[in-house]
Amino acid sequence: MPIYEYWCDSCCRIISSYRHGLSMPPPPCPRCGNNELKRIFSTFSVQKTYKDIYEDILSDRELTQSMIRDDPRAIAEWNRRMSSGEKSPPEYEEITERMERGELPVTQIEEKRKELSG
Ligand SMILES: [Zn+2]
């Protein structure tokens, strides 16, 4: 059974949980009872492709909005998620490099969003 990891906004901590599958709702936070945990990717979980990771990040409205607000925590979360991928296609490396230079790749995010949405 795969381990999924969740993020509790209230406690600012990661909760690991065994789940039967992604269709299962996230568990409540064992510490504060918050039942709106956000799923994050774990190296223990099923290997995701970069596209999957991207889709997940882009579907996380809070994260993308935080990134647009230049929130370093969101940027760190982005990096963390991206680095959990197996491969590093050139377009993603470029984005990571730009972020390391302190630039927010908002344009690329928007382009990628369009591309992924068809
Ligand atoms: Zn909590």
Backbone and ligand atoms as CSV (ligand in chain L), in Angstrom:
chain,resi,resn,atom,element,x,y,z
A,1,MET,N,N,0.850,-1.194,0.000
A,1,MET,CA,C,0.000,0.000,0.000
A,1,MET,C,C,0.890,1.249,0.000
A,2,PRO,N,N,0.597,2.135,-0.892
A,2,PRO,CA,C,1.484,3.317,-0.969
A,2,PRO,C,C,1.276,4.279,0.198
A,3,ILE,N,N,2.332,5.002,0.488
A,3,ILE,CA,C,2.251,6.057,1.498
A,3,ILE,C,C,2.026,7.375,0.762
A,4,TYR,N,N,1.033,8.099,1.216
A,4,TYR,CA,C,0.829,9.432,0.675
A,4,TYR,C,C,1.132,10.437,1.765
A,5,GLU,N,N,1.587,11.577,1.332
A,5,GLU,CA,C,1.892,12.619,2.297
A,5,GLU,C,C,0.947,13.790,2.101
A,6,TYR,N,N,0.593,14.369,3.215
A,6,TYR,CA,C,-0.340,15.485,3.208
A,6,TYR,C,C,0.248,16.635,4.009
A,7,TRP,N,N,-0.192,17.821,3.666
A,7,TRP,CA,C,0.292,19.020,4.344
A,7,TRP,C,C,-0.840,19.636,5.141
A,8,CYS,N,N,-0.574,19.904,6.427
A,8,CYS,CA,C,-1.568,20.577,7.258
A,8,CYS,C,C,-1.201,22.054,7.366
A,9,ASP,N,N,-2.094,22.899,6.862
A,9,ASP,CA,C,-1.856,24.341,6.918
A,9,ASP,C,C,-1.840,24.857,8.347
A,10,SER,N,N,-2.645,24.257,9.196
A,10,SER,CA,C,-2.753,24.750,10.571
A,10,SER,C,C,-1.480,24.460,11.358
A,11,CYS,N,N,-0.978,23.261,11.216
A,11,CYS,CA,C,0.209,22.866,11.987
A,11,CYS,C,C,1.497,23.133,11.219
A,12,CYS,N,N,1.402,23.396,9.922
A,12,CYS,CA,C,2.586,23.529,9.077
A,12,CYS,C,C,3.469,22.286,9.205
A,13,ARG,N,N,2.858,21.155,9.065
A,13,ARG,CA,C,3.649,19.932,9.136
A,13,ARG,C,C,3.124,18.930,8.111
A,14,ILE,N,N,3.973,17.960,7.822
A,14,ILE,CA,C,3.621,16.924,6.860
A,14,ILE,C,C,3.061,15.734,7.611
A,15,ILE,N,N,1.971,15.207,7.103
A,15,ILE,CA,C,1.366,14.016,7.676
A,15,ILE,C,C,1.490,12.890,6.654
A,16,SER,N,N,2.082,11.796,7.066
A,16,SER,CA,C,2.180,10.642,6.180
A,16,SER,C,C,1.078,9.669,6.529
A,17,SER,N,N,0.501,9.083,5.491
A,17,SER,CA,C,-0.608,8.185,5.758
A,17,SER,C,C,-0.669,7.098,4.699
A,18,TYR,N,N,-0.958,5.908,5.134
A,18,TYR,CA,C,-1.217,4.832,4.182
A,18,TYR,C,C,-2.628,5.009,3.653
A,19,ARG,N,N,-2.743,4.993,2.344
A,19,ARG,CA,C,-4.075,5.091,1.758
A,19,ARG,C,C,-4.186,4.012,0.699
A,20,HIS,N,N,-5.405,3.582,0.501
A,20,HIS,CA,C,-5.620,2.555,-0.522
A,20,HIS,C,C,-5.444,3.122,-1.917
A,21,GLY,N,N,-5.738,4.373,-2.075
A,21,GLY,CA,C,-5.618,4.971,-3.391
A,21,GLY,C,C,-5.935,6.440,-3.315
A,22,LEU,N,N,-5.683,7.101,-4.430
A,22,LEU,CA,C,-5.859,8.542,-4.433
A,22,LEU,C,C,-7.320,8.944,-4.408
A,23,SER,N,N,-8.195,7.991,-4.685
A,23,SER,CA,C,-9.611,8.339,-4.658
A,23,SER,C,C,-10.104,8.510,-3.222
A,24,MET,N,N,-9.301,8.002,-2.282
A,24,MET,CA,C,-9.685,8.163,-0.884
A,24,MET,C,C,-9.452,9.600,-0.443
A,25,PRO,N,N,-10.349,10.119,0.358
A,25,PRO,CA,C,-10.136,11.488,0.844
A,25,PRO,C,C,-8.948,11.521,1.794
A,26,PRO,N,N,-8.305,12.680,1.927
A,26,PRO,CA,C,-7.179,12.758,2.863
A,26,PRO,C,C,-7.635,12.516,4.293
A,27,PRO,N,N,-6.739,12.013,5.117
A,27,PRO,CA,C,-7.089,11.783,6.513
A,27,PRO,C,C,-7.178,13.117,7.249
A,28,PRO,N,N,-7.878,13.170,8.353
A,28,PRO,CA,C,-7.816,14.390,9.164
A,28,PRO,C,C,-6.439,14.489,9.820
A,29,CYS,N,N,-6.026,15.710,10.115
A,29,CYS,CA,C,-4.735,15.891,10.779
A,29,CYS,C,C,-4.803,15.257,12.170
A,30,PRO,N,N,-3.845,14.369,12.468
A,30,PRO,CA,C,-3.873,13.699,13.770
A,30,PRO,C,C,-3.615,14.654,14.931
A,31,ARG,N,N,-3.097,15.825,14.631
A,31,ARG,CA,C,-2.749,16.750,15.692
A,31,ARG,C,C,-3.865,17.750,15.982
A,32,CYS,N,N,-4.409,18.342,14.898
A,32,CYS,CA,C,-5.392,19.408,15.125
A,32,CYS,C,C,-6.761,19.079,14.548
A,33,GLY,N,N,-6.852,17.970,13.835
A,33,GLY,CA,C,-8.160,17.580,13.314
A,33,GLY,C,C,-8.561,18.265,12.024
A,34,ASN,N,N,-7.691,19.103,11.493
A,34,ASN,CA,C,-7.947,19.753,10.208
A,34,ASN,C,C,-8.251,18.686,9.155
A,35,ASN,N,N,-9.405,18.785,8.527
A,35,ASN,CA,C,-9.733,17.781,7.522
A,35,ASN,C,C,-9.597,18.315,6.108
A,36,GLU,N,N,-8.814,19.359,5.971
A,36,GLU,CA,C,-8.552,19.876,4.626
A,36,GLU,C,C,-7.069,19.798,4.318
A,37,LEU,N,N,-6.516,18.632,4.566
A,37,LEU,CA,C,-5.103,18.438,4.272
A,37,LEU,C,C,-4.899,18.418,2.766
A,38,LYS,N,N,-3.742,18.918,2.361
A,38,LYS,CA,C,-3.415,18.939,0.930
A,38,LYS,C,C,-2.432,17.818,0.645
A,39,ARG,N,N,-2.708,17.122,-0.417
A,39,ARG,CA,C,-1.820,16.029,-0.769
A,39,ARG,C,C,-0.514,16.574,-1.352
A,40,ILE,N,N,0.590,16.010,-0.916
A,40,ILE,CA,C,1.878,16.356,-1.505
A,40,ILE,C,C,2.547,15.070,-1.941
A,41,PHE,N,N,3.564,15.205,-2.765
A,41,PHE,CA,C,4.169,14.006,-3.299
A,41,PHE,C,C,5.315,13.526,-2.436
A,42,SER,N,N,5.363,12.258,-2.303
A,42,SER,CA,C,6.408,11.615,-1.521
A,42,SER,C,C,7.227,10.752,-2.444
A,43,THR,N,N,8.500,10.630,-2.109
A,43,THR,CA,C,9.341,9.741,-2.899
A,43,THR,C,C,8.922,8.296,-2.708
A,44,PHE,N,N,8.136,8.033,-1.662
A,44,PHE,CA,C,7.681,6.677,-1.413
A,44,PHE,C,C,6.456,6.331,-2.248
A,45,SER,N,N,5.797,7.347,-2.721
A,45,SER,CA,C,4.576,7.074,-3.472
A,45,SER,C,C,4.926,6.663,-4.894
A,46,VAL,N,N,3.930,6.323,-5.634
A,46,VAL,CA,C,4.120,5.917,-7.019
A,46,VAL,C,C,4.861,7.017,-7.774
A,47,GLN,N,N,5.831,6.623,-8.551
A,47,GLN,CA,C,6.601,7.598,-9.319
A,47,GLN,C,C,5.690,8.403,-10.231
A,48,LYS,N,N,5.843,9.692,-10.144
A,48,LYS,CA,C,5.048,10.548,-10.994
A,48,LYS,C,C,5.920,11.114,-12.097
A,49,THR,N,N,5.328,11.358,-13.221
A,49,THR,CA,C,6.065,12.049,-14.268
A,49,THR,C,C,6.006,13.541,-13.979
A,50,TYR,N,N,6.878,14.276,-14.649
A,50,TYR,CA,C,6.879,15.715,-14.446
A,50,TYR,C,C,5.540,16.323,-14.821
A,51,LYS,N,N,4.939,15.745,-15.856
A,51,LYS,CA,C,3.655,16.288,-16.288
A,51,LYS,C,C,2.616,16.138,-15.168
A,52,ASP,N,N,2.635,14.979,-14.530
A,52,ASP,CA,C,1.702,14.756,-13.417
A,52,ASP,C,C,1.956,15.759,-12.301
A,53,ILE,N,N,3.244,15.948,-12.001
A,53,ILE,CA,C,3.589,16.871,-10.922
A,53,ILE,C,C,3.136,18.278,-11.290
A,54,TYR,N,N,3.403,18.640,-12.536
A,54,TYR,CA,C,2.999,19.963,-13.000
A,54,TYR,C,C,1.497,20.152,-12.898
A,55,GLU,N,N,0.792,19.129,-13.344
A,55,GLU,CA,C,-0.666,19.233,-13.302
A,55,GLU,C,C,-1.143,19.397,-11.866
A,56,ASP,N,N,-0.488,18.660,-10.977
A,56,ASP,CA,C,-0.893,18.745,-9.581
A,56,ASP,C,C,-0.607,20.132,-9.012
A,57,ILE,N,N,0.575,20.657,-9.353
A,57,ILE,CA,C,0.921,21.990,-8.851
A,57,ILE,C,C,-0.059,23.019,-9.407
A,58,LEU,N,N,-0.311,22.901,-10.702
A,58,LEU,CA,C,-1.168,23.904,-11.332
A,58,LEU,C,C,-2.616,23.762,-10.887
A,59,SER,N,N,-2.983,22.564,-10.439
A,59,SER,CA,C,-4.347,22.406,-9.962
A,59,SER,C,C,-4.464,22.872,-8.510
A,60,ASP,N,N,-3.314,23.141,-7.892
A,60,ASP,CA,C,-3.309,23.645,-6.525
A,60,ASP,C,C,-3.359,25.173,-6.595
A,61,ARG,N,N,-4.567,25.671,-6.609
A,61,ARG,CA,C,-4.770,27.084,-6.830
A,61,ARG,C,C,-4.051,27.928,-5.768
A,62,GLU,N,N,-4.072,27.440,-4.555
A,62,GLU,CA,C,-3.445,28.198,-3.472
A,62,GLU,C,C,-1.943,28.334,-3.702
A,63,LEU,N,N,-1.349,27.236,-4.145
A,63,LEU,CA,C,0.095,27.262,-4.369
A,63,LEU,C,C,0.450,28.193,-5.522
A,64,THR,N,N,-0.284,28.076,-6.621
A,64,THR,CA,C,0.046,28.932,-7.764
A,64,THR,C,C,-0.204,30.398,-7.425
A,65,GLN,N,N,-1.273,30.678,-6.683
A,65,GLN,CA,C,-1.533,32.063,-6.288
A,65,GLN,C,C,-0.423,32.574,-5.369
A,66,SER,N,N,0.033,31.706,-4.455
A,66,SER,CA,C,1.107,32.107,-3.545
A,66,SER,C,C,2.380,32.389,-4.320
A,67,MET,N,N,2.615,31.580,-5.361
A,67,MET,CA,C,3.816,31.795,-6.160
A,67,MET,C,C,3.738,33.121,-6.882
A,68,ILE,N,N,2.556,33.435,-7.382
A,68,ILE,CA,C,2.388,34.699,-8.091
A,68,ILE,C,C,2.589,35.864,-7.117
A,69,ARG,N,N,2.271,35.634,-5.844
A,69,ARG,CA,C,2.504,36.666,-4.822
A,69,ARG,C,C,3.948,36.654,-4.337
A,70,ASP,N,N,4.780,35.811,-4.958
A,70,ASP,CA,C,6.199,35.773,-4.620
A,70,ASP,C,C,6.430,35.275,-3.199
A,71,ASP,N,N,5.658,34.304,-2.800
A,71,ASP,CA,C,5.758,33.731,-1.473
A,71,ASP,C,C,6.875,32.675,-1.472
A,72,PRO,N,N,7.951,32.926,-0.721
A,72,PRO,CA,C,9.088,31.991,-0.747
A,72,PRO,C,C,8.696,30.577,-0.335
A,73,ARG,N,N,7.723,30.462,0.551
A,73,ARG,CA,C,7.315,29.121,0.967
A,73,ARG,C,C,6.700,28.366,-0.204
A,74,ALA,N,N,5.957,29.093,-1.030
A,74,ALA,CA,C,5.340,28.469,-2.201
A,74,ALA,C,C,6.414,28.065,-3.202
A,75,ILE,N,N,7.430,28.923,-3.325
A,75,ILE,CA,C,8.521,28.616,-4.249
A,75,ILE,C,C,9.269,27.377,-3.768
A,76,ALA,N,N,9.499,27.318,-2.472
A,76,ALA,CA,C,10.179,26.155,-1.918
A,76,ALA,C,C,9.345,24.892,-2.133
A,77,GLU,N,N,8.039,25.045,-1.959
A,77,GLU,CA,C,7.156,23.903,-2.158
A,77,GLU,C,C,7.183,23.459,-3.615
A,78,TRP,N,N,7.175,24.438,-4.503
A,78,TRP,CA,C,7.277,24.142,-5.933
A,78,TRP,C,C,8.545,23.337,-6.207
A,79,ASN,N,N,9.671,23.848,-5.704
A,79,ASN,CA,C,10.943,23.167,-5.927
A,79,ASN,C,C,10.917,21.748,-5.369
A,80,ARG,N,N,10.335,21.639,-4.185
A,80,ARG,CA,C,10.284,20.336,-3.545
A,80,ARG,C,C,9.483,19.355,-4.400
A,81,ARG,N,N,8.363,19.854,-4.888
A,81,ARG,CA,C,7.520,18.982,-5.708
A,81,ARG,C,C,8.209,18.619,-7.014
A,82,MET,N,N,8.809,19.619,-7.644
A,82,MET,CA,C,9.447,19.363,-8.926
A,82,MET,C,C,10.613,18.394,-8.766
A,83,SER,N,N,11.319,18.501,-7.653
A,83,SER,CA,C,12.496,17.656,-7.483
A,83,SER,C,C,12.116,16.222,-7.159
A,84,SER,N,N,10.838,15.980,-6.909
A,84,SER,CA,C,10.418,14.606,-6.643
A,84,SER,C,C,10.186,13.845,-7.943
A,85,GLY,N,N,10.313,14.550,-9.051
A,85,GLY,CA,C,10.126,13.885,-10.337
A,85,GLY,C,C,11.377,13.122,-10.750
A,86,GLU,N,N,11.207,12.229,-11.669
A,86,GLU,CA,C,12.322,11.397,-12.095
A,86,GLU,C,C,13.224,12.119,-13.083
A,87,LYS,N,N,12.590,12.671,-14.105
A,87,LYS,CA,C,13.348,13.282,-15.180
A,87,LYS,C,C,13.273,14.794,-15.081
A,88,SER,N,N,14.134,15.425,-15.804
A,88,SER,CA,C,14.166,16.870,-15.780
A,88,SER,C,C,14.245,17.404,-17.197
A,89,PRO,N,N,13.095,17.460,-17.864
A,89,PRO,CA,C,13.100,17.967,-19.238
A,89,PRO,C,C,13.609,19.405,-19.283
A,90,PRO,N,N,14.218,19.772,-20.405
A,90,PRO,CA,C,14.858,21.097,-20.499
A,90,PRO,C,C,13.947,22.251,-20.105
A,91,GLU,N,N,12.677,22.174,-20.483
A,91,GLU,CA,C,11.832,23.334,-20.188
A,91,GLU,C,C,11.630,23.510,-18.687
A,92,TYR,N,N,11.660,22.405,-17.954
A,92,TYR,CA,C,11.496,22.511,-16.509
A,92,TYR,C,C,12.792,22.972,-15.849
A,93,GLU,N,N,13.908,22.504,-16.423
A,93,GLU,CA,C,15.185,22.954,-15.886
A,93,GLU,C,C,15.328,24.454,-16.041
A,94,GLU,N,N,14.860,24.935,-17.170
A,94,GLU,CA,C,14.953,26.370,-17.397
A,94,GLU,C,C,14.147,27.124,-16.349
A,95,ILE,N,N,12.962,26.620,-16.062
A,95,ILE,CA,C,12.112,27.271,-15.069
A,95,ILE,C,C,12.799,27.256,-13.705
A,96,THR,N,N,13.379,26.092,-13.362
A,96,THR,CA,C,14.055,25.991,-12.070
A,96,THR,C,C,15.231,26.959,-11.997
A,97,GLU,N,N,15.971,27.037,-13.095
A,97,GLU,CA,C,17.101,27.966,-13.115
A,97,GLU,C,C,16.649,29.405,-12.931
A,98,ARG,N,N,15.575,29.732,-13.594
A,98,ARG,CA,C,15.073,31.107,-13.466
A,98,ARG,C,C,14.652,31.384,-12.031
A,99,MET,N,N,14.036,30.389,-11.404
A,99,MET,CA,C,13.616,30.581,-10.023
A,99,MET,C,C,14.810,30.735,-9.106
A,100,GLU,N,N,15.875,29.995,-9.415
A,100,GLU,CA,C,17.077,30.111,-8.590
A,100,GLU,C,C,17.685,31.505,-8.720
A,101,ARG,N,N,17.436,32.141,-9.847
A,101,ARG,CA,C,17.912,33.513,-10.020
A,101,ARG,C,C,16.936,34.517,-9.417
A,102,GLY,N,N,15.878,33.999,-8.821
A,102,GLY,CA,C,14.929,34.881,-8.163
A,102,GLY,C,C,13.816,35.383,-9.051
A,103,GLU,N,N,13.696,34.781,-10.231
A,103,GLU,CA,C,12.615,35.190,-11.119
A,103,GLU,C,C,11.460,34.207,-10.991
A,104,LEU,N,N,10.281,34.739,-11.011
A,104,LEU,CA,C,9.129,33.848,-10.976
A,104,LEU,C,C,8.694,33.537,-12.397
A,105,PRO,N,N,8.634,32.265,-12.728
A,105,PRO,CA,C,8.301,31.885,-14.109
A,105,PRO,C,C,6.793,31.918,-14.372
A,106,VAL,N,N,6.189,33.044,-14.061
A,106,VAL,CA,C,4.742,33.131,-14.194
A,106,VAL,C,C,4.301,32.880,-15.633
A,107,THR,N,N,5.075,33.440,-16.573
A,107,THR,CA,C,4.712,33.257,-17.976
A,107,THR,C,C,4.714,31.785,-18.350
A,108,GLN,N,N,5.765,31.094,-17.926
A,108,GLN,CA,C,5.834,29.669,-18.227
A,108,GLN,C,C,4.702,28.907,-17.558
A,109,ILE,N,N,4.373,29.317,-16.355
A,109,ILE,CA,C,3.282,28.634,-15.651
A,109,ILE,C,C,1.999,28.786,-16.458
A,110,GLU,N,N,1.759,29.998,-16.915
A,110,GLU,CA,C,0.540,30.235,-17.685
A,110,GLU,C,C,0.560,29.447,-18.996
A,111,GLU,N,N,1.717,29.435,-19.650
A,111,GLU,CA,C,1.822,28.690,-20.895
A,111,GLU,C,C,1.601,27.207,-20.656
A,112,LYS,N,N,2.220,26.726,-19.576
A,112,LYS,CA,C,2.109,25.314,-19.274
A,112,LYS,C,C,0.664,24.964,-18.927
A,113,ARG,N,N,0.020,25.875,-18.232
A,113,ARG,CA,C,-1.367,25.641,-17.860
A,113,ARG,C,C,-2.230,25.474,-19.128
A,114,LYS,N,N,-1.984,26.362,-20.096
A,114,LYS,CA,C,-2.739,26.288,-21.354
A,114,LYS,C,C,-2.442,24.980,-22.072
A,115,GLU,N,N,-1.144,24.660,-22.106
A,115,GLU,CA,C,-0.721,23.450,-22.806
A,115,GLU,C,C,-1.355,22.213,-22.181
A,116,LEU,N,N,-1.352,22.169,-20.869
A,116,LEU,CA,C,-1.859,20.981,-20.195
A,116,LEU,C,C,-3.381,20.891,-20.257
A,117,SER,N,N,-4.017,22.048,-20.379
A,117,SER,CA,C,-5.468,22.007,-20.409
A,117,SER,C,C,-5.968,21.756,-21.831
A,118,GLY,N,N,-5.019,21.533,-22.740
A,118,GLY,CA,C,-5.423,21.111,-24.062
A,118,GLY,C,C,-5.264,22.202,-25.065
L,1,ZN,ZN,ZN,-2.933,19.987,11.870
